[in-house]
Amino acid sequence: MKASPTLTNNMQAVLADLIELHLQGKQAHWNIVGTNFRDLHLQLDEIVDAARAFADDTAERMRALHALPDGRSETVAKSTSLAQFPEGLISTKDAAVRIVAALEAAVGTMRKVHDEVDEEDPTTADLLHTFIEKLEQFAWMLSAENMKPTASVTQPDDK
């Protein structure tokens, strides 16, 4: 099978977001400071590793379909849907918010292109399913860093 221009463009959009997610995760990893530093530092590496592997899977799938992936920095910067990550030191709390937004943006691109991808190539859509599932799990876990509990635990009465 040879990818149509539509499938190629859709997969390129996914690729650009995954590369940018990898870069932003590393930027956060290197520059976070504050409460829960070590745990978030390690958690960011998990996200970075997954984004990098998913980008590679995407690019290799594109090549299998005779499409040409473009992972050049200029292309990624021009075409990503992720908001720019701030320069300098960033608090763990703010980094978590920013990376959750980046994860959600990357998933948003995947969901946006999914139906067209599935129509032309269900095998490629299956890759998107895997990516979406894992990235949404990361977003949930990372967003929990800043959540407030809704229940309180009290000690039972001594009787």
GUSELUM-539759 format. One line per 4 residues: number of its first residue (from 0); their letters; for each residue x, y, z of N, C-alpha, C. Coordinates in steps of 0.05 Angstrom, whole numbers. Atoms other than C-alpha are relative to their C-alpha. Layout:
BEGIN
NUM = A = X,Y,Z,X,Y,Z,X,Y,Z ~ ...
REM end
This chain:
BEGIN
0 = MKAS = 17,-24,0,0,0,0,18,25,0 ~ -14,-25,1,22,70,-15,-18,22,12 ~ 16,-20,-13,-1,127,30,-9,22,-19 ~ 10,-23,15,-44,181,-1,12,25,12
4 = PTLT = -9,-25,-12,-25,254,9,-15,6,26 ~ 15,-5,-25,-80,258,62,11,-16,23 ~ -12,17,-22,-53,199,102,28,10,7 ~ -27,-10,-5,17,226,94,-1,25,18
8 = NNMQ = 2,-25,-15,-3,295,120,-10,-5,28 ~ 11,6,-27,-43,266,178,22,-13,17 ~ -21,13,-16,15,222,200,23,19,5 ~ -21,-21,-5,64,280,192,-9,18,23
12 = AVLA = 10,-17,-22,20,321,239,4,-15,27 ~ -4,16,-24,23,265,290,30,-1,7 ~ -29,1,-4,98,258,281,11,26,12 ~ -10,-26,-10,111,332,291,-7,4,30
16 = DLIE = 8,-3,-28,71,332,356,15,-19,19 ~ -15,19,-16,106,270,382,29,9,4 ~ -28,-10,-3,175,299,368,0,24,19 ~ 2,-23,-18,155,364,402,-5,-8,28
20 = LHLQ = 5,10,-27,127,326,461,25,-11,13 ~ -26,10,-9,193,290,468,18,23,9 ~ -17,-23,-6,231,356,466,-10,16,25 ~ 10,-15,-23,185,391,515,3,-15,26
24 = GKQA = -3,17,-24,187,333,563,29,2,10 ~ -28,-2,-8,263,336,563,6,28,11 ~ -5,-27,-10,263,412,572,-11,2,28 ~ 11,-1,-27,218,404,632,17,-17,19
28 = HWNI = -17,18,-16,260,346,658,25,13,10 ~ -25,-13,-6,323,388,657,-4,25,18 ~ 3,-27,-12,293,452,686,-21,2,22 ~ 20,-2,-21,241,433,738,14,4,27
32 = VGTN = -10,-4,-27,251,455,810,-25,0,18 ~ 21,-2,-20,210,449,873,-9,-27,11 ~ 12,23,-14,166,400,911,-3,-23,-19 ~ 3,26,14,166,328,888,18,-1,-25
36 = FRDL = -18,-2,23,225,343,841,8,-28,-11 ~ -11,25,10,254,273,838,-21,-17,-13 ~ 21,16,12,189,237,825,-9,11,-28 ~ 8,-12,25,169,286,770,22,-3,-21
40 = HLQL = -23,3,17,239,284,741,0,-28,-13 ~ 1,27,10,233,209,733,-24,-6,-17 ~ 25,3,16,161,211,709,3,13,-27 ~ -4,-14,26,181,260,654,16,-18,-19
44 = DEIV = -15,18,17,232,210,629,-17,-22,-12 ~ 18,20,10,177,158,622,-16,11,-24 ~ 15,-13,21,137,207,580,18,4,-25 ~ -19,-5,22,198,226,538,6,-26,-15
48 = DAAR = -6,26,13,215,153,525,-23,-10,-17 ~ 24,8,16,144,138,502,-3,17,-24 ~ 4,-19,23,139,200,458,21,-6,-21 ~ -22,6,19,206,183,426,-6,-26,-15
52 = AFAD = 6,25,13,186,111,413,-24,2,-18 ~ 24,-4,17,118,132,386,7,15,-25 ~ -8,-15,23,151,182,340,15,-18,-20 ~ -14,19,17,197,128,314,-19,-20,-14
56 = DTAE = 20,18,11,138,80,304,-15,14,-23 ~ 15,-15,20,101,135,266,17,4,-25 ~ -17,-5,23,160,152,221,5,-26,-15 ~ -4,25,13,174,79,207,-25,-10,-15
60 = RMRA = 25,8,13,101,66,191,-3,17,-26 ~ 1,-17,24,103,125,143,18,-11,-22 ~ -19,11,20,164,95,108,-11,-26,-11 ~ 12,26,10,129,27,104,-22,6,-21
64 = LHAL = 21,-8,18,74,64,67,10,18,-22 ~ -14,-16,21,124,99,21,-5,30,3 ~ 2,-29,-6,113,167,54,26,8,13 ~ -25,-10,-10,170,211,75,-5,16,26
68 = PDGR = 3,-15,-24,171,232,148,20,23,1 ~ -17,-23,-2,200,300,163,3,8,30 ~ -4,-6,-28,229,307,233,20,22,5 ~ -19,-22,-3,273,367,220,-12,21,19
72 = SETV = 9,-18,-20,270,419,275,-17,23,-11 ~ 15,-22,12,245,474,229,-29,-9,-7 ~ 26,11,6,188,430,205,-17,-5,25 ~ 14,5,-25,169,409,275,-10,26,12
76 = AKST = 7,-26,-12,170,481,301,-23,13,-15 ~ 21,-13,16,126,505,244,-27,-14,1 ~ 25,15,4,75,449,246,-12,-12,25 ~ 11,13,-24,66,425,318,-25,15,10
80 = SLAQ = 23,-12,-13,0,438,353,5,6,29 ~ -7,-5,-28,35,441,421,9,29,4 ~ -8,-27,-7,43,509,454,30,0,7 ~ -29,-2,-6,115,533,462,5,-4,30
84 = FPEG = -8,3,-28,148,511,527,17,23,9 ~ -14,-24,-9,175,568,570,30,-6,5 ~ -29,1,-5,249,582,578,5,3,29 ~ -9,-4,-27,285,577,644,-11,-21,19
88 = LIST = 9,18,-21,271,543,710,-31,1,2 ~ 29,1,-3,199,520,720,-7,-17,24 ~ 8,15,-23,164,496,782,-12,-27,-8 ~ 11,26,6,143,424,786,-30,2,-6
92 = KDAA = 29,-4,4,71,447,792,-6,11,-28 ~ 5,-11,26,74,490,729,9,-19,-23 ~ -9,19,20,114,438,691,-21,-22,-5 ~ 21,21,2,60,386,706,-23,11,-17
96 = VRIV = 22,-12,15,7,433,679,7,3,-30 ~ -9,-3,28,47,448,616,3,-26,-15 ~ -3,26,14,64,376,601,-27,-14,-4 ~ 27,11,4,-8,354,612,-13,13,-24
100 = AALE = 11,-14,23,-29,407,562,13,-10,-26 ~ -14,10,24,24,382,513,-10,-28,-7 ~ 11,27,5,0,310,522,-28,1,-12 ~ 27,-2,10,-72,331,511,0,12,-29
104 = AAVG = -1,-10,27,-53,371,449,9,-21,-20 ~ -9,22,17,-16,312,419,-23,-20,-5 ~ 23,18,3,-76,267,433,-21,13,-17 ~ 20,-14,17,-121,320,403,5,-2,-29
108 = TMRK = -7,4,28,-83,316,338,-6,-28,-9 ~ 5,28,7,-88,241,338,-30,-5,-3 ~ 29,3,2,-163,243,351,-11,14,-25 ~ 10,-16,23,-172,297,297,5,-15,-26
112 = VHDE = -7,13,25,-138,255,243,-9,-29,-1 ~ 6,29,-2,-162,187,267,-18,-11,-21 ~ 20,11,19,-223,177,223,11,-1,-28 ~ -11,2,27,-187,195,159,22,-21,-2
116 = VDEE = -20,21,0,-129,151,178,-12,-28,-1 ~ 13,26,-2,-175,93,196,-13,-7,-27 ~ 14,5,26,-213,100,130,20,-10,-21 ~ -20,8,19,-149,92,90,17,-24,9
120 = DPTT = -19,21,-9,-107,47,134,-6,-7,29 ~ 7,8,-28,-137,13,196,25,-9,16 ~ -24,8,-15,-68,-14,214,14,24,13 ~ -11,-25,-11,-41,57,223,-18,11,21
124 = ADLL = 19,-9,-21,-104,75,262,5,-16,26 ~ -6,16,-24,-87,18,309,24,11,15 ~ -23,-13,-14,-20,52,324,-10,24,16 ~ 10,-23,-14,-58,115,341,-15,-7,25
128 = HTFI = 14,10,-24,-102,76,389,19,-5,23 ~ -20,7,-20,-41,51,426,12,26,11 ~ -12,-26,-9,-10,121,429,-20,15,18 ~ 20,-15,-15,-74,154,453,-4,-12,27
132 = EKLE = 4,13,-26,-85,103,508,23,6,19 ~ -23,-5,-18,-15,112,537,3,29,6 ~ -3,-29,-5,-12,188,529,-22,10,18 ~ 21,-8,-19,-79,196,563,5,-10,28
136 = QFAW = -7,10,-27,-56,152,620,22,18,12 ~ -20,-18,-10,6,196,627,-12,27,9 ~ 12,-26,-7,-37,259,627,-16,-2,26 ~ 15,5,-24,-82,230,681,19,-1,24
140 = MLSA = -19,3,-22,-23,210,725,14,26,6 ~ -14,-25,-5,13,275,716,-18,22,11 ~ 19,-20,-11,-49,317,728,-6,-5,29 ~ 5,6,-28,-58,281,794,20,14,19
144 = ENMK = -20,-15,-16,5,317,818,-12,25,13 ~ 11,-26,-8,-36,381,825,-29,-1,10 ~ 27,3,-8,-104,353,843,-3,3,30 ~ 7,-2,-29,-137,367,910,-19,-23,6
148 = PTAS = 18,22,-7,-171,309,946,-28,10,5 ~ 28,-8,-4,-246,310,950,-12,-14,25 ~ 10,14,-24,-253,264,1010,20,4,22 ~ -19,-1,-22,-224,269,1079,-2,-25,16
152 = VTQP = 0,25,-16,-204,212,1123,1,9,29 ~ 0,-6,-29,-221,216,1196,5,-25,15 ~ -6,23,-17,-200,171,1252,-27,-10,12 ~ 25,10,-13,-255,125,1278,-1,7,29
156 = DDK = 3,-6,-29,-283,142,1345,9,-23,17 ~ -8,21,-19,-252,105,1403,-25,-6,17 ~ 24,7,-16,-308,67,1439,8,-21,20
REM end
